[in-house]
Amino acid sequence: MRHRVGLHVGDLLEARVERGKITLTPKSILDRRIARSIEDIKEGRAYGPFDSAEEMIRSLRENVRKGVAESKRS
């Protein structure tokens, strides 16, 4: 059934109950990306929000330095 409707393992589905029936509807690619982004934020894999472009650039530079320092220790 999954192949007939083009679903893949890991695809997100929206579930609704209507008149005693369960309807599953595939979520769009954008919905999947938003879900992954929310997961990244919860897991601390995101930076920001930033009040300015300068603040964002400063954060990027600091994280590059941290990454370089960590790779030298490995």
C-alpha positions in Angstrom: 0.0 0.0 0.0 2.8 2.4 0.9 4.4 2.0 -2.5 1.1 2.6 -4.3 0.8 6.0 -2.8 4.5 6.9 -2.9 5.3 6.9 0.8 8.7 6.1 2.1 10.0 5.0 5.5 10.3 8.1 7.7 7.6 10.1 5.8 5.4 12.2 8.0 1.7 11.6 8.0 -1.2 13.6 9.4 -3.9 11.4 11.1 -7.5 12.5 11.3 -10.5 10.7 12.8 -13.7 11.4 10.9 -17.0 9.5 11.3 -15.3 6.5 12.9 -12.6 6.3 10.2 -8.9 7.2 10.4 -7.5 9.1 7.5 -3.7 9.3 6.9 -2.5 12.1 4.7 1.2 12.6 3.7 2.8 15.8 4.9 4.6 18.0 2.4 8.4 18.2 2.1 8.2 21.6 3.7 6.4 20.1 6.7 9.1 17.5 7.0 11.8 20.1 6.9 10.0 22.1 9.6 9.7 19.0 11.8 13.4 18.3 11.4 14.3 21.9 12.2 12.2 21.8 15.4 14.0 18.6 16.4 17.4 20.3 15.7 16.4 23.3 17.9 15.2 20.9 20.7 18.5 19.0 20.5 20.6 22.2 20.6 21.8 21.8 17.0 20.7 25.3 16.0 21.9 28.9 16.6 20.1 32.1 17.0 17.8 33.9 16.8 20.0 36.9 16.0 19.2 40.6 16.3 21.4 41.6 13.5 23.5 40.2 10.6 26.7 41.2 12.5 25.6 39.1 15.5 24.9 36.1 13.2 28.3 36.5 11.5 30.1 36.7 14.9 28.3 33.5 16.0 29.3 31.7 12.8 33.0 32.7 13.3 33.0 31.6 16.9 31.5 28.2 16.0 34.0 27.7 13.2 36.8 28.4 15.7 35.3 25.9 18.1 35.1 23.3 15.3 38.7 23.8 14.3 39.8 23.5 17.9 37.8 20.3 18.4 39.1 18.8 15.2 42.7 19.4 16.3 42.0 17.5 19.6 40.7 14.5 17.8 
